[in-house]
């Protein structure tokens, strides 16, 4: 068994499935925390092997963000902890969202706090936390998922600062598929919009003409995360997104051309969509908060990428590969065998 220097929490989610192969390729010894490791370990090891990782440097361990002490056995050799755990879904209750996304994040930080050689606790937040505050109406205003990410961002930062824990918070935009293969394991969010466009159920572009939904590819984001412990300052807040992402209307028109379908021509403001019944719009009210013209403070992430020698892959080709994968998999209904790393 490998002696782990890195713990990845949330190993079987989209980000974890790209991060673990990347870390092991770089010679990192990874403990991947999953629930029911005896049942799920072989699948994860197979995935890592198929994606160019080194399974000799991978140990799958039992754990649960909602269990006391994460349900983990001691791992005193771990230096870096990645908290990728969370529930990404719309329609959650406040209790459901807080249990994992807030309480679980703080529990992971408290666990890491006891490590004798902790170098960095890396918490994955979300790009929409910029400028957001925690108040009595947060969950009502934002919906449970987004509100829980905002609350967790504050809770992790406050506890780490109060206790002198070396940490970094990474705020990714929408994570799309691998830049070469397009492969993904996530089929909600922007992928829902692509599905509706493909099926002729997107008659208009949601939001105004200035709406921007930035993206980042799964493989680039994994490389970025792998560089954070070495290259980020303690307490860093890093917004990671591809600033070449086109405005949403242009992106959807490009996707429509790729799909060979008629692109939507008109924009419907978010305020109008909110007033219409969901049965008519097909839009979950929680998703509307992501339709914004906001821009984000990416300077620190760009500087880290430069220090680490990272470059973003060409985005138009990456989006085409992702869309092709979505369609080929029928938007997650028919998942092919993992695409081997070339």
PyMOL commands that set and color helices and strands:
alter all, ss='L'
color gray80, all
select helices_A, chain A and resi 14-25+37-50+55-57+68-71+94-101+103-113+127-129+138-142+144-163+190-198+218-231+248-259+270-275+278-281+285-290+299-308+315-328
alter helices_A, ss='H'
color red, helices_A
select strands_A, chain A and resi 6-9+30-34+58-62+80-83+120-124+167-172+174-176+205-206+215-217+236-240+267-268
alter strands_A, ss='S'
color yellow, strands_A
deselect
rebuild
show_as cartoon
